[in-house]
Amino acid sequence: MISGVRRVGVYSLSVLAATGRACILLIQMLGSIPSSVRRYELFVEQLFRVGVLTLPIIIVAALFVGMVLALQGYNTLVDFGAESSLGLLVALSLTRELGPVLAGLLFAGRAGAALTAEIGLMKATEQLAGMEMMAVDPVRRVLLPRFLAGMISVPILAALFTAVGILGGYLLGVNVLGVDQGVYWSVMQEGVDFQQDVLNGLIKSLVFGALISLLAVFMGYDARPTPAGVGTATTLTVVLSSLLVLAMDFSLTSMMF
Amino acid sequence: MKRQFIEITVGLFVVTGLVALLFLSFRVSNLNSDSVSDPYQVNARFDNIGSLKVRAPVTMAGVRIGRVNEIRLDSSSYQAQVIMDISGDYNKLPIDSSASINTQGLLGEQFVSLEPGGQQKYLKEGDRIRLTQSAVVLENLIGQLLFSNSTEGTKK
């Protein structure tokens, strides 16, 4: 009985300590931004690996999500004779919720896991320790470019996701289901507000980007330097960042709208 | 060569992201058509505005000429005061124009519709539209219909 309670306590304390270490790492990284501006090519390379290589999955997923939204929305709206609002339905769901959230989830699976595995393996093979021996700060050299690249990538990917999704909805709604193309756009423009919807979606995706990247980088840096440790850390990155994205989305939505 | 490729694709990535954002701003949301150009404000008082909302369109003859900027209760007359931004392009609206609150379709959004009057003087910044007609509240209308039907029934 007591030992069960104690185990809960130990677990809570370890979660708390990990959160604290993550915050310290974040502060360290932010603090080393000014001195690493000159090595911006490291950042560009990470932007390529984290952002550009995630592009295909984002575009394909967005196309299908937009088309499914149009199909599903059309079936519901047509019962009320409101199929002309299809454009608004697709655009609002994508800009407010689906764009940032799904881009974040896909990013966590595609890039977050890779970041954790890479950094964890660097730690397990003592490359990070080697860098420290050579007076190279691994936080500045390895972690910071990856974190920044992830944070910048997610808003770009989310904007692309939303745009491609709306085009996917257009493709199906106008060409297959027969919604008038002018109505599709005009209803959308009438109902979607730039500040309220587009800008808030962008803020959301920036928050998700920072969250996922910090988690991925931290999990790798904090992993136990064994094969099993790296595996656990990679799993944790995907699971935790997915859960956190969904939970953050709920709280952000309830604050914004 | 590899380095160049990376830099070019990253550049393209960022540019497509910006293009997507522009698309969202101008094609999807109403950033371009939203701002009323060079507006002047007029206000009107209504007994009941129904479910009129801020940013609802202001139209004349069905053409949108402005937006509702602010709605508040006038605490002395207990009427709703609606402040509208009218586009500067339409600065020759007669001063005796009347405003009414209509509904798009049977259950759609409500908007302010202006009917031109006949005077040669024109509305300008800060003027008040005196002739107003309240929103038609559908529930009241149904109530009246039922009531008139029942009184007719007793007459016969």
HADDOCK unambig.tbl for C-alpha pairs under 7 A between the chains (distance, minus, plus):
assign (segid A and resid 44 and name CA) (segid B and resid 7 and name CA) 6.91 0.50 0.50
assign (segid A and resid 44 and name CA) (segid B and resid 10 and name CA) 6.97 0.50 0.50
assign (segid A and resid 45 and name CA) (segid B and resid 6 and name CA) 6.68 0.50 0.50
assign (segid A and resid 47 and name CA) (segid B and resid 10 and name CA) 6.62 0.50 0.50
assign (segid A and resid 48 and name CA) (segid B and resid 6 and name CA) 6.22 0.50 0.50
assign (segid A and resid 48 and name CA) (segid B and resid 10 and name CA) 5.50 0.50 0.50
assign (segid A and resid 52 and name CA) (segid B and resid 10 and name CA) 6.46 0.50 0.50
assign (segid A and resid 52 and name CA) (segid B and resid 13 and name CA) 6.09 0.50 0.50
assign (segid A and resid 156 and name CA) (segid B and resid 17 and name CA) 4.74 0.50 0.50
assign (segid A and resid 157 and name CA) (segid B and resid 17 and name CA) 6.88 0.50 0.50
assign (segid A and resid 159 and name CA) (segid B and resid 17 and name CA) 6.36 0.50 0.50
assign (segid A and resid 159 and name CA) (segid B and resid 20 and name CA) 5.76 0.50 0.50
assign (segid A and resid 159 and name CA) (segid B and resid 21 and name CA) 5.82 0.50 0.50
assign (segid A and resid 160 and name CA) (segid B and resid 17 and name CA) 5.90 0.50 0.50
assign (segid A and resid 160 and name CA) (segid B and resid 20 and name CA) 5.35 0.50 0.50
assign (segid A and resid 163 and name CA) (segid B and resid 20 and name CA) 5.75 0.50 0.50
assign (segid A and resid 163 and name CA) (segid B and resid 24 and name CA) 6.52 0.50 0.50
assign (segid A and resid 188 and name CA) (segid B and resid 28 and name CA) 5.97 0.50 0.50
assign (segid A and resid 188 and name CA) (segid B and resid 29 and name CA) 6.81 0.50 0.50
assign (segid A and resid 189 and name CA) (segid B and resid 27 and name CA) 7.00 0.50 0.50
assign (segid A and resid 189 and name CA) (segid B and resid 28 and name CA) 5.37 0.50 0.50
assign (segid A and resid 189 and name CA) (segid B and resid 29 and name CA) 4.72 0.50 0.50
assign (segid A and resid 189 and name CA) (segid B and resid 30 and name CA) 4.79 0.50 0.50
assign (segid A and resid 190 and name CA) (segid B and resid 30 and name CA) 6.43 0.50 0.50
assign (segid A and resid 192 and name CA) (segid B and resid 28 and name CA) 6.79 0.50 0.50
assign (segid A and resid 192 and name CA) (segid B and resid 29 and name CA) 4.71 0.50 0.50
assign (segid A and resid 192 and name CA) (segid B and resid 30 and name CA) 6.57 0.50 0.50
assign (segid A and resid 193 and name CA) (segid B and resid 29 and name CA) 5.34 0.50 0.50
assign (segid A and resid 193 and name CA) (segid B and resid 30 and name CA) 6.08 0.50 0.50
assign (segid A and resid 194 and name CA) (segid B and resid 25 and name CA) 6.17 0.50 0.50
assign (segid A and resid 194 and name CA) (segid B and resid 29 and name CA) 5.34 0.50 0.50
assign (segid A and resid 194 and name CA) (segid B and resid 30 and name CA) 6.46 0.50 0.50
assign (segid A and resid 194 and name CA) (segid B and resid 31 and name CA) 5.91 0.50 0.50
assign (segid A and resid 198 and name CA) (segid B and resid 24 and name CA) 6.92 0.50 0.50
